[in-house]
């Protein structure tokens, strides 16, 4: 089976234009600790080309419990505090399961 219970999370965050670099630093600071989590299979952070104030994460987790553990991790909580006053639009989360075979 292509997904074996894995969950793909696509997250989108728009921050205030004057806070782009601050948000980027905060997000980059949690990439490695997130990748080191036991349930993390993939954790990539992106910045959109047409609007640098929009960031997108593409994450793959072993299961829903792993995502919940990530959300409760100290580094993720610190990230939330770091960006709480610079968010322009609410965080958008999309949960998906891969239906194709992995390339």
C-alpha positions in Angstrom: 0.0 0.0 0.0 1.3 3.5 -0.9 0.7 5.2 2.4 0.8 2.5 5.2 -1.0 4.9 7.6 1.3 7.8 6.8 -0.2 11.3 6.9 1.0 14.1 4.6 0.6 17.6 6.1 0.6 20.7 3.9 0.7 23.8 6.0 0.4 27.4 4.7 1.2 30.5 6.7 1.1 34.2 5.6 3.0 36.6 7.8 3.2 40.4 7.8 5.4 41.7 5.0 7.7 43.5 7.5 8.2 40.3 9.4 9.2 37.9 6.6 12.9 37.5 7.7 11.9 37.0 11.3 9.3 34.4 10.4 11.8 32.6 8.1 14.4 32.5 10.9 11.9 31.0 13.4 10.7 28.4 10.9 14.2 27.4 9.9 15.1 26.9 13.5 12.6 24.1 13.9 13.4 22.2 10.7 16.2 20.0 12.1 14.5 19.3 15.5 11.3 18.3 13.6 13.2 16.0 11.2 14.7 14.4 14.3 11.3 13.4 15.7 10.7 9.7 15.7 7.6 9.9 13.6 8.9 12.4 11.0 9.5 10.9 7.6 9.8 14.2 5.7 9.8 17.8 6.7 10.4 20.5 4.1 10.0 24.2 4.5 9.3 26.5 1.5 8.8 30.2 0.7 6.4 31.0 -2.2 7.9 32.7 -5.3 5.1 35.1 -6.0 4.7 36.3 -2.4 7.7 36.0 0.0 5.4 36.5 3.0 3.8 33.1 2.3 5.4 30.0 3.7 4.5 26.4 2.9 5.5 23.2 4.7 5.4 19.7 3.2 5.6 17.1 5.9 5.1 13.3 6.0 4.5 11.7 9.3 4.3 8.0 10.3 0.7 8.5 11.6 -1.7 11.0 13.1 -0.2 10.5 16.6 3.2 11.6 15.3 1.7 14.8 14.1 0.1 15.4 17.5 3.4 14.8 19.2 5.0 17.3 16.9 2.4 19.8 17.8 3.2 19.3 21.5 6.9 19.4 21.0 8.9 22.2 22.8 10.4 23.5 19.5 7.0 23.7 17.8 5.5 25.6 20.8 8.5 28.0 20.7 7.9 28.6 17.0 4.2 29.4 17.8 5.2 32.0 20.3 7.8 33.5 18.0 5.2 34.1 15.2 2.1 34.8 17.2 2.3 38.6 16.6 3.4 38.5 13.0 0.8 36.3 11.4 -1.2 38.0 8.7 -3.6 35.1 8.0 -4.5 32.0 10.1 -2.4 28.9 9.6 -4.0 26.6 7.0 -3.5 22.9 7.4 -4.3 20.2 4.9 -4.0 16.5 5.8 -3.7 14.0 3.0 -2.7 10.4 2.2 -0.6 9.6 -0.8 -2.5 7.5 -3.3 0.3 7.1 -5.9 3.3 5.0 -5.5 6.4 6.9 -4.2 8.6 8.1 -7.0 
